């Protein structure tokens, strides 16, 4: 779809990404579009969608995986480690093999925001999985046998791997979580065949390194900036794109000035998008969405690559619905921000100035010592959280699972202690105007406007899938899984799956028959960050753990 050339890509990944019948990459392709060209299921017949099969994952709580489908086999991971990785017959759900690693019992205390696994990666006949204990493993895709295991990070400092790695050429690239524990973030590449480390790039520079002067004193040593979600890749320029988390601690006076006059103390490369040379890991350029972040506007959200028609010109872009409430469209070859517009109610800044590369802040919304903030929007869960959006080149729209929640904020002075949360902030939620807490929206990235929206009474709803059948699929925290007309937002079909949905759905074809699949199992830990709203999130459905697969007979 991007006209990407295969030079530099892993051939097996590229082949799978371009095969309409498979779902070979977390985001469907290197560009993370989550768009499928399949259209056997479409607006005319989706009302006849019925359950083909379901499979119990054997693990409750925060099941957030995007399954992969290679040929006729589905690969899906579970929460708690993952506790299991399964290979299933993609047409029937029959189990082919199970991988059950030995995960330490204490991982929960080091996983900020739950014991999730968002899926696995595939290349060259191997399945790659990151684990909560800081390991990266390669499995034989045919048997599930563990081929190698690499030590990425010591999880007992509060650093866990919750998202699938990115395979580029003969390397497997992964980050890890831990911004709330004062880790120093990095991205690391490993040889696809041996598990030997190829390169490592820190996402937070120390004071004697380039841009280390963007940190106060020695604060960068525990500066966060973890790259814990997923990456994208453009083979044309051999560039890997990755978002980085919030800086640590949340009290900006520890690492910056404690107010809006932060000058050069912007805390690079946190709350940013990084463009890296795939061969070496060298940072080519960056866009820092929230300099000297004071709101936990974790910048990890996925980067969706697309060629957009802007002012009559085809422009290679990278799109990001940032947690800070702004939708960024950036030239992915030059790093120039083309637009950054509010896509949700946002009060912390008047606008994001593309000329200066900084937001024009409301000083009353930035908390600091002796200066609490009231009514800052979005809430720390963001205008959009980790749940993936999708882009449909036929409609030209992006489908975003957005949040609408605000917060008050005050700071305290934390002391770093290894393996313990390093925050220094109090953040009670504040209900926003409008009477809704979430919205599935169709956003035009060229016109910077919402095309349609479906409002929800809870935030933190599921990711999206869009197809050439002019459909969008998405679930919510009530367990309602829906098929929606991609053009006008009309709900065409829905089914309650018993537990809240966070994961992004997929679609694939086996034997000429199209299927739609989604993993269910609502979050637990995240609710603690949003007070009474979190209680409603927990009460909406019980915990769960299953994959549901649908088709039209």
N, C-alpha and C positions, 0 to 999 in steps of 0.2 A: 504493500500500500504506500510505503514511503519511497519506493524505488530504491531501496537499499541494495547495495551490491554485496556479494558474499565475501569479498576480500576481508579477512580479519575475523569473520564470524566463525563459530563452530558449525561445521557443515550439518551435523546431525540436528543441532538446535534450529538452525535456519530452515532445514527441510521440514522439521516438525511444525515450526511456526507458520510456514507457508502452506502447509497441508490443511485444507478447510475441515477435514474430518477429525483432526487431532486437536488436543489442547496440550501442547508440549512445553509451554512456558507459563509461569505464574500469571502473567498479564496477557496471555495468548501469543504474544510476539515480543521481540526485543524492545518494541516501542511502548509496551504496557497499555495498548489501546483497549483490550478486552472487547474487541469487535470480532464477531464471527461472520464469515460470508455465507454460512448455512442459512437456508430459507425454506426448508421443507415444513418447518413450524413457523407460521406467520400470522399476521393479523386476522386472516380469514378462518384459520382452523385452531388457533391456540385455545379457544374455549373448550375444545375437546381433549385437552391435555389430561392424561391420567397417570397414575403411579405405575412405573415399570418394575421397580424394586426399591427396597431400602436395606441398609446395612448398618447394624449397630457397631459403633466404634469401640465399645468396651472401655470408654473413658469419658467421664463427665467433666463439665466446667470449661468454658472458654474454648470450644472447638471452632477454630477460625481458618481452617485450611482451605485453599483452593486445590481441588484434585487435579492431577495431570492424567491425560489419556494419550497413550502411545500405542498405535495399532489398535488391538482389541483389549488392551489392558489399562485399567484405572489404577493409579497410585495415590493413596491418600494417607496423611499423617493425622495423629490425634494429639490432644492436649497432654499435659503432664510429661513432657520430656523431649520428643514425643514418647508416650507410653508404648505406642505401636506405630509401625508403618505397614500398610496393607497393600498387596497387589490383588486386584479383583478382576474378574471377567466383566468388561465394561458393558456388556449387553444383558447379563443375567445377575451380576452381583456375587457369583460364586467365588470363593476365596482361593487364590493361587498360592500365596505365601504370606507369612507374617514375620516382620522384624521386631523384636522386643529387646531393646537395649536395657542395660542396668543403669538406671538413673538414680543418683543419690536422693535420699529421702528429704534432704533439707533444701531443695531447690526453691521452694515457694518463698522462703524468707529473702531470697536474693533476686526474685523476679518482681519488679516494681508493680507491673500492671497485668499480672496473671501468668499462669503456666501454659501459655498458648504455643501452638505451632501453626504457622500460616501456610505450611506446605513444603514440598520438596522440589528439587530440580532434576532434570534429566539431560544426559548427553552420552554418546558413544557406548550405549548399552549399560550405562550406570545410573543409579539413583543417588542423589546427594542430599543429605539432611543435616541441618544444624540442630544442635541439642541444647537444652537448658543448662547442661553441665559444661558448656563452653567448648564442646567437641564438634568437629565436622567429620562426617563419615561418608564413605562411598560404598554403595551396595550393588551387587550384581542384579540387574533388572530382571533377569530370568528366574533367579533363585532366592533373592533376598540376602545372600551371603555377604557379610561385611568384608570388603576388600582392603580398605585402609581407614585409619582414624587419625586425625590431626588435632593437636591441642591449639585451639585458637586463643583462648583467654581463660584465666582462673576465675571460675564463676563465683567463688566465695568473696570476691570484692564487690559483688553486686552486678556482675556482667554475665548475661545469659543471651543465648541465640534463640530468637523466636520466629525468624522469617527465613524463607528459602534463599540460597545463594544464587548468584548469577554466573552462568558459564559463558566464557568468552575465549575463543580459540582453544588452547589446551590448558586453560586455567579455570578454577572455581573461586569466585570472589565472594567474600562474606564480611559483614560487619557484626555488631553485637549491641545489646542494650546496656543501660547502666547510667544514663544521664542523671538520674535521681540519686545515685549512690556515689557520685563524685569520681567516676572512672574517667580515664583519658581515652577518648574515642579513637578508633582506627579502622581502616579497611585493609583486608589481607587477602592475597591471592595464593592459591595452592595448585600444584601440578595435578592435572586431572587423573593421571595414572598412578602416581606415587604418594600423593598427599604432602609432598615437600613444599615448604613455603617458597614462593617465587618473589613476592614483594610485599611490603607493609608500608602504609602511609598513615601517619597520625593526622587526625582531623582537628587537633588542637595543637598549635605550635608553642613550645616552651620559649622563655624569654630571650634565649640566645639564638633562636631560629627565625627565619623570615616570618614577619607579621606577629612575632611573639610580643612585640610592644603594644599589641591590642589588648593585653591582659595586665591587670594590676598586680605588681609584685610577682610572687610565685604561684598565683592562683590557678594558672593554666594546668598545673600538675594534677588538679582534680576538677578540670574544667568541663567535663561532660562531652557534648558534641558527638555523641555516639550515632553511628549509621546503622540503626537497628531494623529498618524496614527493607524495601527492595530497591534494586538498581535497574536502570535502563541502559541500552547500548545502541550506538549508531555506528554500524560497520563502515560507512562511507568515510568518516573522520576518525575511526578507531577510538571513539570516546565513550567512556563510561560515565553515567550521570547518577548521582546519589544524593539524597537529602540527609542532613545532619540534625541531631537533636538539640534541645535547649542546653544552655550553659549551666554549670553548677557552681555554687548553689543558687537557689532562686533569689536570694537577697543580692541585688546588684552591687551593693556597697563593698562586698567582699572582693569582687573581680573588676569593678568599674567605679564610677563616681557616685552611684546611688541616686542619681537624678538624670534628667534628660540632657544635661550638658556633658555628655560622655566623650565628646571629641574623638580621639583615635582609639579610646578604650571600648571598642565594639565587640570584643571577644570572638575574633575569628578562630575557626570557621564554623561556629555554632549557628543554629537556626538558619542554615544556608543550603543552597544547592551547589554541589561541587561537580566540575567537569574534569575527569582524569584521563590521562593517557593509559589505555588498556594494557600496554606492554610493560610499563614501568611503574604505574600508579602515581606518576607525577601530576600534581594539580595544575591544570591549564588555566582555569579561571573559576570564578565563583560569583554567586549572587546571594547576598545576605539579606534575607527577607525581614528579619527583625534584629537589627544591631543592638547590642547590649540588652538582650531580651529580659524583660521584667515581669512577664506574664505566663511563663512556661509555654510559649508558642513554639513548641517542638517542630522543627522544620523538616521532618523526615518524609512527609507525604510523597507518594510516588510521582515520578515525572513521566508524562505522556507525550510521546513524540509524534508530530504530525506535520505535514506540509499544508499550510493554510494560505488561502487567497486573501491577501491584505492589500488594499488599495490597488487591486489589479495585478499584483505581483505574487508569485508563488514563493512563500517564505518557509525555510526549514525552522520549525519552532519546537519548543518544549513547553508544556503546560503544567501548571501546578496550582491546585486549590489549596493554598497555604492555611495552616491553622490560624494564622493571624487575621483571617477574614478577607484577604485579598487574593484574587485570581491572577496569577502571573502568566504572561505569554512572553517567552524569551527566544531570541534567535539562538538556536542550539549550536550554531557554528561559530558565533562571535561572542556570545555571552551578553549581548545587549538586551536589556529589558525593553520590550516593545509596548507593553501595557501592564498595569497592575491596578485592577479595579475591585471594589467591594462586591462580594457575591452573597454575603450574609450581613445582618445588622452588626455594625462595627463602630465602636465609640472611642477606642484607645487612640485612634489617629484620624485626622481629617481626610487625609489621602496618602498615597504612596507616590513620591515624586520620582519619576523615571530619570529625571535629569541629575538629581543628586544621589540617587540610589538609597534614599532613606525615606521613612515615613514622616509626615508632618504631624507630630504627636499632639494630643491634648495633655498638657502637663499635669492636670488633675487626675489623670487615669494611670500615671506611672507612680507606683508605690516606692518609697524609700524610707530610710530611718527618720522617724518622727513625721512621716507623711504617708498615711494610709490612703488608699484609693477606693472610690466608691463607683459601682456601676460600670466596671470595665467589661466591654464586650468585644470579641467572644470570650466565653469562659475558657479555662485552661484546657478543656477537652477539644477546643478549637472550632472554627467554622466548619472544618472537616477533620475527622480523625483518620486512623489508619485504613478504614474500610475503603476499598478501591473504587474510584470512578471509572467510567468508560467513555470512549469517543467513537462516534459513528460517522464515518466519512460521507455517508450518503445523506444524512440529515445535517451534517456540519455541527452537531451539538455534542456537548459533554454532559454526562448524566452523573450528578453529584449527590451522594448521601450526606447532606449538610446538617449542622446543629445550630440551634438558636437558644443560647443560654449565656448569662452574664455572671459576674462575680465581684465581690469586694476583695481587697488584697491589703495585707499588712505584713511587715517583715520583722524578723528576729535575727539574732546572730548565731548561726550554727557552728559547731566544731566538727571537723572531719573525723570520722571514725570508720575504719575499714569495714565494709559489709553492712553498714547502717545507712539509712536514707539521710541525705545531705541536702536539706531543703532551705530552712530559714524563711518560711512563708506560711501565712494563714490565708485561706482562700474560700470563704463561705460562698455558695452559689447564690445568685440573684435571678429571680424569674424575669424574663424579658417581656416587653410589650408584644402583643400579637396573639397570645394564648396558645402558642404551639412551641415545641421544644426541638423539633426536627423537621426537615423537609427534603424530600427527594425532588431535585430540580433538574430541569434541562437548561443548560447554559450555553449561550452563543459566545464563543471565545473571540470572535472577530468584532461583533457588534457590542460586546460587553453587556449583555442583557439576558434576563431570565425569560425563557420561552414559555415554560409552564412549570408548575410545582404541585406536589402532593404533600400537604402538611401532616405532621405526626405529633402525637401527644407526648412522645418520649424522644430523647436524643440517642445517638450511638446506634443507629440502625445499620442494616447490612449493605455490603458493597453491591456494585451493579455489573450487569452484562448487557451488551447490545448486539443486535444481529441484523443481517441483511433482510430478514423477515419483517423489518420495521418494528422490532420489539425491544423493550427493555425489561429485564428480569431483576427483581430485588426483593429482599425480605426485611422484616422489622423486628423489634424486640418483643412484640406480641406473638411472634412465630408465624405471622402472615406472609406467605410467599406469593408474589404477584407477577403477572405478565401485563405489560403496559404498552400502549401504542406510543412508539418513539416520537411521533410527530406532534400529537396533541395531548398526551398524558392521560388518556382514558384507560382505566383499569379494565382489562379484557378477561382476566381469569385470576382466581386466587384460591389458595389452599392453606389451612393452618397446619403447621408441622410440629406443634407441641412444645417447642423451645425457641427462644429468641435467636434470630439470625444475625450474624456479624459478617460471615464469610461472603466472598464474591462468588456468584454462580458461574457455571461453565456450560458450554454446549459442545457436542461432538457427534460423530456419525459412525456407526458400526454396521456393516452389512447393508448399507444404503438407508439405514434408519437413523433419524436424528433424535438425540436425547438431550435433556437439560438436567443438570445435577447441582445440588447445593448441600453444603454441610451445615448442620444446626447444632446449637449448644451455647447458650448465652453466657456473657461475661459475668464475673463475680467481683474481682478485686477493684475494677474501675469504679464501681458504684460508690465505694468509700470516699472517693474524691469529690462527690457532688451531693452530699448530704441527703435531704429528704427526697430529692429527685432520684438519687441512687436507690433509695428504698423502693420507690415505684418501679424502677428498672428491674430490681430483683423480684418484686411481687408479680410482674407481668406474666412470667412463665417460670416453670421449674428448670433446673439445670438439665442439659441434654447432651447427647453425643451420637449422631447418626448422619449418614449421607442418604439423601432422597434423590431418586432418579425418575424422571418423567418422560413420556413420549406420547405421540398421537397415533392411535391405531387406525 
